[in-house]
Amino acid sequence: MEENGQLEILNSLHIGSQASSMATNLLVLLHTVLTIILVSGILVSYNVSSIDLKGSLYFACSLGLASLLGASIAYLCAQIFATSSQTRGIFFSIVGILYVLRAGTDVSNLTLSKFNPLAWTYLGHPFYQNDWYYLIGLFLLILVVFSIGLVLESSRDLGSSTIAPKKGKTKASKWLATPLGFFFYLNRSTIISWLLADGVIALMYGSIYGDIDTFVSSNKLISQMFANNSTTLINSFTSLIMVVATAIGLVMPLVVVHKVQFETNKERLGYLLVQRVSRLKVYYSSLILSLFFGTLAILMNGFCLGIAATSSMQANNGKFITTCIKASLNQWPLVCLFVGLMLLSLSLPIFVGWLVYGLLGYSFCVTYFAVLLDLPKWMTHTSLFNVLAKMPMEKFDLMSFAILTGIGILAMLLGGILYTRKEIV
């Protein structure tokens, strides 16, 4: 609201200069309280002796405080940086770094996790020790971060930031002067950060393979079930991880395409189109960027997963890297399909673009939680992730691969035709 100039109009009324931010934070606080009540109430309603009221309340409070910690960090970042995109990027970077550090210290040195506020939510051991000191410390940290944000907001002018934005170059390079280079420039932070996040997550999942290998080889019953080797279990696990990695990797190309709709809504794209840049160039620039980096994301998933898995397993088999890359490339039609649907949504009402995000989330949840929630078979067939073969557990299915790819290409072509005829302000 501040970036769009709406907050300046609101502040011209008889309200305080920090009323909007306080209202936002109070809304987050209300959400946190409702979350604590709902989660603790559901847990207690199970009437299980090991899930008592104290443990349920502790667990719910840890979730609520994690939410408040995120809100306070985001609020602080909003005062330091000039734009909402910078704020989001820095916020997710901080949370991602804390998450990766937490994962590393939990495995290598649990003592170091005590210095990570993200780990304080579970170091008190809910339902076992219920050590409230960690949650009290987390609550005090939230107050400190929030107070710093309040001070910074009161000391800056509306529309400005604590850190002044860096001045750009006075003359654009030849690459930036092209539509493709310009759209890459607009999306470069999203693309780079998302690719790094994809790689890190794939490496983290790959490190689990050593535990699976050790578990199967050390348990006689499990070894007999899997014919004295862990191949079947590992292939099943890999096919599921590919769904998770692909779902995460697909978000980035969708964001790249949706950036065109964002710029259109801001009424900034029209300034570009009045020059010698056609709608078709804008459309295909977004298509090339999203398709290229979407493909690169799933390739990175397979490569990083294979590298980490191979290095962590007892039987160091280099062929497993190739297996993971093949399994990741098997998901490529989904990149075509979702990119095509998002490109098609550019010429349709705005809510259609959000429906594409919803379709991705729905397909992922149905596939990931199908066994856990015992979903009916007809429902699992509605997930786009279940259309393709689940490699390496299943053999490659050329028919489903070709059909999804064809539908994605048709959506791209239809989207291009409609976009060239769309009126852009």
DRENLUM-255065 format. One record per residue (C-alpha): residue number from 1; x, y, z; residue in one letter. Coordinates in steps of 0.2 Angstrom, whole numbers, plus 2048, in hexadecimal, padded with zeros to 3 digits. Example, Ala and Ser with C-alpha at 12.3 -4.5 7.8 and 13.67 -1.06 7.14 Angstrom:
<1; <83E; 7EA; 827>; 'a'>
<2; <844; 7FB; 824>; 's'>
***
This chain:
<1; <800; 800; 800>; 'm'>
<2; <80E; 80C; 804>; 'e'>
<3; <817; 808; 7F4>; 'e'>
<4; <807; 80B; 7E9>; 'n'>
<5; <804; 81C; 7F2>; 'g'>
<6; <7F4; 815; 7FA>; 'q'>
<7; <7FB; 817; 80C>; 'l'>
<8; <7FE; 829; 809>; 'e'>
<9; <7EC; 82D; 805>; 'i'>
<10; <7E7; 823; 814>; 'l'>
<11; <7F3; 82C; 820>; 'n'>
<12; <7EB; 83D; 81A>; 's'>
<13; <7DC; 838; 824>; 'l'>
<14; <7DB; 83B; 837>; 'h'>
<15; <7E5; 82B; 83B>; 'i'>
<16; <7F7; 828; 843>; 'g'>
<17; <806; 826; 837>; 's'>
<18; <808; 814; 83E>; 'q'>
<19; <7F6; 80F; 83F>; 'a'>
<20; <7F7; 804; 82F>; 's'>
<21; <806; 7FB; 834>; 's'>
<22; <7FF; 7F8; 846>; 'm'>
<23; <7EE; 7F2; 83E>; 'a'>
<24; <7F8; 7E6; 833>; 't'>
<25; <802; 7DF; 842>; 'n'>
<26; <7F2; 7DE; 84D>; 'l'>
<27; <7EA; 7D4; 83F>; 'l'>
<28; <7F9; 7C8; 83F>; 'v'>
<29; <7F8; 7C7; 852>; 'l'>
<30; <7E5; 7C2; 851>; 'l'>
<31; <7EA; 7B5; 844>; 'h'>
<32; <7F7; 7AE; 850>; 't'>
<33; <7EB; 7AD; 85F>; 'v'>
<34; <7DE; 7A5; 855>; 'l'>
<35; <7EB; 798; 84E>; 't'>
<36; <7F0; 794; 860>; 'i'>
<37; <7DE; 791; 866>; 'i'>
<38; <7DA; 787; 857>; 'l'>
<39; <7E9; 77C; 857>; 'v'>
<40; <7E9; 779; 869>; 's'>
<41; <7D7; 775; 869>; 'g'>
<42; <7D8; 769; 85B>; 'i'>
<43; <7E6; 75F; 863>; 'l'>
<44; <7DD; 75E; 874>; 'v'>
<45; <7CD; 758; 86C>; 's'>
<46; <7D6; 748; 867>; 'y'>
<47; <7D5; 742; 879>; 'n'>
<48; <7E6; 73A; 878>; 'v'>
<49; <7EF; 738; 889>; 's'>
<50; <800; 73D; 882>; 's'>
<51; <7F9; 74D; 87A>; 'i'>
<52; <7F5; 757; 889>; 'd'>
<53; <7EF; 769; 88B>; 'l'>
<54; <800; 770; 890>; 'k'>
<55; <809; 768; 881>; 'g'>
<56; <7FB; 76D; 875>; 's'>
<57; <7FC; 77F; 87B>; 'l'>
<58; <80F; 77F; 87A>; 'y'>
<59; <80F; 778; 868>; 'f'>
<60; <801; 784; 862>; 'a'>
<61; <80B; 793; 86A>; 'c'>
<62; <81B; 78E; 861>; 's'>
<63; <811; 78E; 851>; 'l'>
<64; <80A; 79F; 855>; 'g'>
<65; <81A; 7A7; 85A>; 'l'>
<66; <822; 7A1; 84A>; 'a'>
<67; <815; 7AA; 841>; 's'>
<68; <818; 7BA; 84B>; 'l'>
<69; <82B; 7B8; 849>; 'l'>
<70; <828; 7B8; 836>; 'g'>
<71; <81D; 7C7; 837>; 'a'>
<72; <829; 7D1; 842>; 's'>
<73; <838; 7CE; 836>; 'i'>
<74; <82D; 7D3; 827>; 'a'>
<75; <828; 7E3; 830>; 'y'>
<76; <83A; 7E7; 833>; 'l'>
<77; <83F; 7E3; 822>; 'c'>
<78; <831; 7EF; 81B>; 'a'>
<79; <839; 7FD; 824>; 'q'>
<80; <84A; 7FA; 81E>; 'i'>
<81; <848; 7F7; 80C>; 'f'>
<82; <840; 802; 7FF>; 'a'>
<83; <834; 7F6; 7F5>; 't'>
<84; <828; 7E8; 7F9>; 's'>
<85; <832; 7DC; 7ED>; 's'>
<86; <842; 7E0; 7F7>; 'q'>
<87; <839; 7DD; 807>; 't'>
<88; <832; 7CC; 802>; 'r'>
<89; <843; 7C7; 7FB>; 'g'>
<90; <84D; 7CB; 80A>; 'i'>
<91; <840; 7C4; 816>; 'f'>
<92; <83F; 7B3; 80D>; 'f'>
<93; <852; 7B3; 80C>; 's'>
<94; <853; 7B6; 81F>; 'i'>
<95; <847; 7A8; 823>; 'v'>
<96; <84F; 79C; 816>; 'g'>
<97; <860; 79F; 81E>; 'i'>
<98; <85A; 79C; 82F>; 'l'>
<99; <851; 78C; 829>; 'y'>
<100; <861; 785; 821>; 'v'>
<101; <86B; 78A; 830>; 'l'>
<102; <85F; 781; 83B>; 'r'>
<103; <85F; 771; 830>; 'a'>
<104; <872; 771; 830>; 'g'>
<105; <874; 774; 843>; 't'>
<106; <867; 767; 848>; 'd'>
<107; <871; 75A; 83F>; 'v'>
<108; <883; 75F; 843>; 's'>
<109; <882; 769; 854>; 'n'>
<110; <871; 76B; 85D>; 'l'>
<111; <879; 778; 869>; 't'>
<112; <87B; 784; 85A>; 'l'>
<113; <868; 783; 857>; 's'>
<114; <865; 78B; 867>; 'k'>
<115; <86C; 79B; 85F>; 'f'>
<116; <85F; 79A; 851>; 'n'>
<117; <84E; 7A2; 855>; 'p'>
<118; <846; 797; 848>; 'l'>
<119; <84B; 788; 853>; 'a'>
<120; <844; 78F; 863>; 'w'>
<121; <832; 789; 85D>; 't'>
<122; <837; 777; 860>; 'y'>
<123; <846; 776; 86B>; 'l'>
<124; <83A; 777; 87A>; 'g'>
<125; <834; 765; 875>; 'h'>
<126; <821; 767; 875>; 'p'>
<127; <817; 759; 87E>; 'f'>
<128; <828; 754; 886>; 'y'>
<129; <831; 761; 88F>; 'q'>
<130; <826; 770; 88B>; 'n'>
<131; <834; 77C; 88F>; 'd'>
<132; <82C; 78D; 88E>; 'w'>
<133; <83C; 797; 890>; 'y'>
<134; <83F; 795; 87D>; 'y'>
<135; <82E; 79C; 879>; 'l'>
<136; <830; 7AA; 885>; 'i'>
<137; <841; 7AE; 87D>; 'g'>
<138; <839; 7AD; 86C>; 'l'>
<139; <82B; 7B9; 872>; 'f'>
<140; <838; 7C6; 878>; 'l'>
<141; <841; 7C5; 868>; 'l'>
<142; <831; 7C9; 85E>; 'i'>
<143; <82E; 7D8; 86A>; 'l'>
<144; <840; 7DE; 867>; 'v'>
<145; <83F; 7DC; 854>; 'v'>
<146; <82D; 7E4; 853>; 'f'>
<147; <833; 7F3; 85E>; 's'>
<148; <842; 7F6; 852>; 'i'>
<149; <836; 7F6; 844>; 'g'>
<150; <82B; 803; 84D>; 'l'>
<151; <839; 80E; 850>; 'v'>
<152; <840; 80D; 83E>; 'l'>
<153; <82E; 811; 837>; 'e'>
<154; <82C; 820; 842>; 's'>
<155; <83D; 827; 83D>; 's'>
<156; <83A; 826; 82A>; 'r'>
<157; <82F; 82F; 81D>; 'd'>
<158; <821; 827; 815>; 'l'>
<159; <827; 81F; 805>; 'g'>
<160; <839; 81F; 80A>; 's'>
<161; <844; 811; 812>; 's'>
<162; <851; 810; 81F>; 't'>
<163; <85E; 80A; 812>; 'i'>
<164; <85D; 815; 803>; 'a'>
<165; <85B; 80B; 7F2>; 'p'>
<166; <86A; 80A; 7E7>; 'k'>
<167; <86A; 815; 7D8>; 'k'>
<168; <869; 80C; 7C8>; 'g'>
<169; <874; 80E; 7B8>; 'k'>
<170; <871; 81E; 7AE>; 't'>
<171; <872; 813; 79E>; 'k'>
<172; <86B; 802; 79B>; 'a'>
<173; <876; 7F4; 793>; 's'>
<174; <871; 7ED; 782>; 'k'>
<175; <86A; 7DD; 78B>; 'w'>
<176; <85F; 7E7; 797>; 'l'>
<177; <859; 7F1; 788>; 'a'>
<178; <851; 7E1; 781>; 't'>
<179; <840; 7DB; 787>; 'p'>
<180; <848; 7CA; 78D>; 'l'>
<181; <855; 7D3; 796>; 'g'>
<182; <849; 7DF; 79E>; 'f'>
<183; <83E; 7D2; 7A5>; 'f'>
<184; <84C; 7C8; 7AB>; 'f'>
<185; <852; 7D8; 7B4>; 'y'>
<186; <841; 7D9; 7BC>; 'l'>
<187; <841; 7C7; 7C2>; 'n'>
<188; <853; 7C4; 7C5>; 'r'>
<189; <852; 7C4; 7D8>; 's'>
<190; <843; 7B8; 7D8>; 't'>
<191; <84C; 7AC; 7CC>; 'i'>
<192; <85D; 7AC; 7D4>; 'i'>
<193; <856; 7AA; 7E6>; 's'>
<194; <849; 79D; 7E1>; 'w'>
<195; <856; 793; 7D8>; 'l'>
<196; <862; 793; 7E7>; 'l'>
<197; <853; 78E; 7F2>; 'a'>
<198; <84F; 780; 7E7>; 'd'>
<199; <861; 779; 7E7>; 'g'>
<200; <862; 77B; 7FA>; 'v'>
<201; <852; 772; 7FD>; 'i'>
<202; <857; 764; 7F1>; 'a'>
<203; <867; 762; 7FA>; 'l'>
<204; <85F; 761; 80A>; 'm'>
<205; <853; 753; 804>; 'y'>
<206; <861; 74A; 7FC>; 'g'>
<207; <86A; 749; 80D>; 's'>
<208; <85C; 73E; 814>; 'i'>
<209; <860; 730; 808>; 'y'>
<210; <86F; 72A; 813>; 'g'>
<211; <863; 728; 822>; 'd'>
<212; <857; 71E; 817>; 'i'>
<213; <865; 713; 811>; 'd'>
<214; <86B; 710; 823>; 't'>
<215; <85A; 70D; 82A>; 'f'>
<216; <857; 6FF; 81D>; 'v'>
<217; <867; 6F7; 81F>; 's'>
<218; <867; 6F7; 832>; 's'>
<219; <855; 6EF; 833>; 'n'>
<220; <853; 6DD; 82F>; 'k'>
<221; <841; 6DE; 82C>; 'l'>
<222; <841; 6ED; 821>; 'i'>
<223; <850; 6E5; 818>; 's'>
<224; <845; 6D6; 814>; 'q'>
<225; <837; 6E1; 80F>; 'm'>
<226; <842; 6EA; 802>; 'f'>
<227; <84C; 6DB; 7FC>; 'a'>
<228; <85B; 6DF; 806>; 'n'>
<229; <85D; 6F0; 7FE>; 'n'>
<230; <855; 701; 7FF>; 's'>
<231; <852; 704; 7EC>; 't'>
<232; <840; 702; 7ED>; 't'>
<233; <83E; 70E; 7FC>; 'l'>
<234; <84A; 71A; 7F4>; 'i'>
<235; <841; 71B; 7E3>; 'n'>
<236; <830; 71D; 7EC>; 's'>
<237; <838; 72B; 7F7>; 'f'>
<238; <840; 733; 7E7>; 't'>
<239; <830; 734; 7DE>; 's'>
<240; <827; 73D; 7EC>; 'l'>
<241; <836; 749; 7EE>; 'i'>
<242; <835; 74D; 7DC>; 'm'>
<243; <823; 753; 7DE>; 'v'>
<244; <828; 75E; 7EC>; 'v'>
<245; <837; 765; 7E3>; 'a'>
<246; <82D; 768; 7D3>; 't'>
<247; <81F; 771; 7DC>; 'a'>
<248; <82C; 77C; 7E4>; 'i'>
<249; <835; 77F; 7D4>; 'g'>
<250; <825; 783; 7CA>; 'l'>
<251; <821; 792; 7D5>; 'v'>
<252; <82F; 79C; 7CE>; 'm'>
<253; <82B; 79C; 7BB>; 'p'>
<254; <819; 7A0; 7C0>; 'l'>
<255; <81E; 7AF; 7CA>; 'v'>
<256; <829; 7B4; 7BB>; 'v'>
<257; <819; 7B4; 7AF>; 'v'>
<258; <80E; 7BC; 7BC>; 'h'>
<259; <81A; 7CA; 7BD>; 'k'>
<260; <813; 7D0; 7AC>; 'v'>
<261; <802; 7D1; 7B3>; 'q'>
<262; <809; 7DA; 7C2>; 'f'>
<263; <811; 7E7; 7B7>; 'e'>
<264; <801; 7E9; 7AD>; 't'>
<265; <7F7; 7EC; 7BD>; 'n'>
<266; <803; 7F9; 7C2>; 'k'>
<267; <800; 801; 7B1>; 'e'>
<268; <813; 801; 7AD>; 'r'>
<269; <813; 7F5; 79F>; 'l'>
<270; <80A; 801; 794>; 'g'>
<271; <81A; 80D; 794>; 'y'>
<272; <824; 7FE; 78C>; 'l'>
<273; <817; 7FA; 77F>; 'l'>
<274; <815; 80B; 778>; 'v'>
<275; <827; 809; 772>; 'q'>
<276; <82D; 7FD; 765>; 'r'>
<277; <82A; 7EE; 771>; 'v'>
<278; <81B; 7E3; 76B>; 's'>
<279; <80F; 7D9; 776>; 'r'>
<280; <816; 7CA; 76E>; 'l'>
<281; <828; 7CE; 774>; 'k'>
<282; <822; 7D1; 786>; 'v'>
<283; <818; 7C0; 785>; 'y'>
<284; <826; 7B6; 77E>; 'y'>
<285; <833; 7BE; 789>; 's'>
<286; <829; 7B8; 798>; 's'>
<287; <827; 7A7; 790>; 'l'>
<288; <83A; 7A4; 78D>; 'i'>
<289; <83F; 7AA; 79E>; 'l'>
<290; <832; 79F; 7A7>; 's'>
<291; <835; 790; 79D>; 'l'>
<292; <848; 791; 79D>; 'f'>
<293; <849; 794; 7B0>; 'f'>
<294; <83B; 788; 7B4>; 'g'>
<295; <845; 77A; 7AB>; 't'>
<296; <855; 77F; 7B3>; 'l'>
<297; <84C; 77E; 7C4>; 'a'>
<298; <846; 76C; 7C2>; 'i'>
<299; <857; 767; 7BB>; 'l'>
<300; <860; 76F; 7CB>; 'm'>
<301; <853; 765; 7D6>; 'n'>
<302; <858; 755; 7CE>; 'g'>
<303; <86B; 758; 7CD>; 'f'>
<304; <86C; 75F; 7DF>; 'c'>
<305; <861; 751; 7E6>; 'l'>
<306; <86C; 744; 7DD>; 'g'>
<307; <87C; 74B; 7E3>; 'i'>
<308; <877; 74D; 7F5>; 'a'>
<309; <86F; 73B; 7F5>; 'a'>
<310; <87E; 733; 7ED>; 't'>
<311; <88A; 73B; 7FA>; 's'>
<312; <87F; 736; 809>; 's'>
<313; <87C; 723; 804>; 'm'>
<314; <887; 715; 809>; 'q'>
<315; <888; 70E; 7F7>; 'a'>
<316; <88E; 71D; 7EE>; 'n'>
<317; <886; 71A; 7DD>; 'n'>
<318; <889; 728; 7D0>; 'g'>
<319; <87B; 722; 7C5>; 'k'>
<320; <86E; 728; 7D2>; 'f'>
<321; <872; 73A; 7CC>; 'i'>
<322; <86C; 736; 7BB>; 't'>
<323; <85D; 72D; 7C2>; 't'>
<324; <858; 73D; 7CB>; 'c'>
<325; <85B; 748; 7BC>; 'i'>
<326; <850; 73D; 7B1>; 'k'>
<327; <842; 73D; 7BF>; 'a'>
<328; <843; 750; 7BF>; 's'>
<329; <842; 752; 7AC>; 'l'>
<330; <833; 747; 7AD>; 'n'>
<331; <82A; 755; 7B6>; 'q'>
<332; <82E; 761; 7A7>; 'w'>
<333; <81D; 760; 79F>; 'p'>
<334; <816; 768; 7B0>; 'l'>
<335; <822; 777; 7AD>; 'v'>
<336; <81A; 779; 79B>; 'c'>
<337; <808; 777; 7A1>; 'l'>
<338; <809; 783; 7B0>; 'f'>
<339; <813; 790; 7A6>; 'v'>
<340; <806; 78E; 798>; 'g'>
<341; <7F8; 790; 7A4>; 'l'>
<342; <7FF; 79F; 7AC>; 'm'>
<343; <803; 7A7; 79B>; 'l'>
<344; <7F1; 7A4; 796>; 'l'>
<345; <7EB; 7AD; 7A6>; 's'>
<346; <7F4; 7BD; 7A1>; 'l'>
<347; <7E5; 7C0; 794>; 's'>
<348; <7D8; 7BA; 7A0>; 'l'>
<349; <7D1; 7C2; 7B0>; 'p'>
<350; <7DD; 7C4; 7BE>; 'i'>
<351; <7D6; 7B7; 7CA>; 'f'>
<352; <7DB; 7A9; 7BC>; 'v'>
<353; <7ED; 7AC; 7C0>; 'g'>
<354; <7EA; 7A8; 7D2>; 'w'>
<355; <7E0; 799; 7CD>; 'l'>
<356; <7F0; 792; 7C5>; 'v'>
<357; <7F9; 794; 7D5>; 'y'>
<358; <7EB; 78B; 7DE>; 'g'>
<359; <7EB; 77D; 7D1>; 'l'>
<360; <7FE; 77A; 7D5>; 'l'>
<361; <7FA; 77A; 7E8>; 'g'>
<362; <7EC; 76F; 7E6>; 'y'>
<363; <7F5; 762; 7DB>; 's'>
<364; <804; 762; 7E7>; 'f'>
<365; <7F9; 760; 7F7>; 'c'>
<366; <7EF; 751; 7EF>; 'v'>
<367; <7FF; 748; 7EA>; 't'>
<368; <809; 74B; 7FA>; 'y'>
<369; <7FB; 748; 806>; 'f'>
<370; <7F2; 73A; 7FC>; 'a'>
<371; <7F8; 72B; 807>; 'v'>
<372; <7F9; 735; 818>; 'l'>
<373; <7E6; 73B; 816>; 'l'>
<374; <7E1; 72B; 80D>; 'd'>
<375; <7D9; 735; 7FF>; 'l'>
<376; <7CE; 72B; 7F2>; 'p'>
<377; <7D6; 726; 7E2>; 'k'>
<378; <7CB; 731; 7D7>; 'w'>
<379; <7D1; 740; 7E1>; 'm'>
<380; <7E3; 73B; 7DE>; 't'>
<381; <7E0; 73B; 7CC>; 'h'>
<382; <7DB; 74D; 7CC>; 't'>
<383; <7ED; 752; 7D0>; 's'>
<384; <7F8; 757; 7C1>; 'l'>
<385; <807; 74F; 7CA>; 'f'>
<386; <7FF; 73E; 7C9>; 'n'>
<387; <7FD; 73F; 7B6>; 'v'>
<388; <80F; 73C; 7B3>; 'l'>
<389; <818; 72C; 7B7>; 'a'>
<390; <820; 72D; 7C8>; 'k'>
<391; <832; 72A; 7C4>; 'm'>
<392; <83D; 721; 7C9>; 'p'>
<393; <830; 716; 7D1>; 'm'>
<394; <827; 714; 7C1>; 'e'>
<395; <82C; 714; 7AF>; 'k'>
<396; <82C; 723; 7A4>; 'f'>
<397; <81B; 726; 79C>; 'd'>
<398; <81D; 72E; 78B>; 'l'>
<399; <80A; 730; 788>; 'm'>
<400; <807; 73B; 798>; 's'>
<401; <817; 744; 795>; 'f'>
<402; <812; 749; 783>; 'a'>
<403; <800; 74D; 788>; 'i'>
<404; <804; 759; 796>; 'l'>
<405; <812; 761; 78B>; 't'>
<406; <806; 763; 77D>; 'g'>
<407; <7F8; 76B; 788>; 'i'>
<408; <806; 777; 78F>; 'g'>
<409; <80B; 77C; 77D>; 'i'>
<410; <7F9; 77F; 778>; 'l'>
<411; <7F6; 78A; 787>; 'a'>
<412; <806; 794; 782>; 'm'>
<413; <800; 797; 770>; 'l'>
<414; <7EF; 79B; 775>; 'l'>
<415; <7F5; 7A7; 782>; 'g'>
<416; <800; 7B0; 775>; 'g'>
<417; <7F2; 7B2; 76A>; 'i'>
<418; <7E7; 7B9; 777>; 'l'>
<419; <7F4; 7C4; 77E>; 'y'>
<420; <7F8; 7CD; 76E>; 't'>
<421; <7E6; 7D2; 76D>; 'r'>
<422; <7E5; 7D8; 77F>; 'k'>
<423; <7E3; 7EA; 783>; 'e'>
<424; <7F0; 7F0; 78F>; 'i'>
<425; <7EF; 801; 798>; 'v'>
***
